[in-house]
Amino acid sequence: MAELRLALDDVYSWEERAPSQLWMTQPIGNGEVETYTWAEAMDQVRRMAAHLKSLDLEPGSHIGLISKNCAHFIFADLAIWMAGYVSVALYPTLNADTIDYILDHSESKLLFVGKLDGWDEVQKGIPSGMRCISLPLAPDNDYESWNSITSRTEPMQGKVSRKPEEAAIIVYTSGSTGRPKGVVHSFGAISASVDGAEEVFHATDRDRMLSYLPLAHVFERYFVETQGFRSGMQLFFAESLDTFVADLNRAQPTIFLSVPRLWLQAAPAHPAPQSRDQEEGPDGPWASTCAARGQRLGADPA
């Protein structure tokens, strides 16, 4: 049986063989974006991993993460894993009571606070005394910031490995039928799912995806985040619902995933594209057509 390629192994591979290749594009408001190559991203990840390791938490400790989709959500995941811990992502739309419950039930030792709407409600759910780190794009708060930590911390060296049976993430259910339930996913389980995604999408580093479904959900976590680690595809983020069409046109994704509700709303209005070559530029109808049909476009991007 072939040895599993785990998430961190995939990331180290791209960091080593394509350090200057563009990985992520993050909108920061007013039509502006920040971009990250593999080397730039991993420099930040390694610095935060070193900081987390310096806190001397027990190996396998649980670290909370509440944020809308953004580059630093994924950076935080990687830093947590490199430091030897487990990532516990919370939906950014949860109410204060549920946030408090999950942080207590998961025994999270620290919380990353990222890009959020409704900060007043979220803040009420964070237990007093909980150590927090503020990600870029987070609402104004008094927590120590990601940038201040990474600017003063030397990057962790080497290729920290995790075992397939080790826990990587705990995914909590929405709580619609009672208290949320935490489901533990190992590094091996994630790797096996990425193997399956490879057989379906055949994604490469020439592909592009837009991340907009919640990264706290296992679907986006597996098929966008960790599949991206394996394929090396360029990853773009949506800024907001109001800018979604502009975000989609910026990304011009070659693979687009969504939920049935979006397909049912959009599909009757748009014919299926036959090839990526049919696009009419970033201001044309290609983005809405792609979103309507969800088809894996035939031609590779230039």
Beta strands, then each sheet from edge to edge (+ up, - down):
strand 1: 22-29
strand 2: 32-37
strand 3: 62-66
strand 4: 86-90
strand 5: 108-113
strand 6: 131-134
strand 7: 144-145
strand 8: 167-172
strand 9: 182-186
strand 10: 208-211
strand 11: 234-237
sheet 1: 2+ 1- 11- 10-
sheet 2: 7+ 6+ 5+ 3+ 4+ 8+ 9-
end
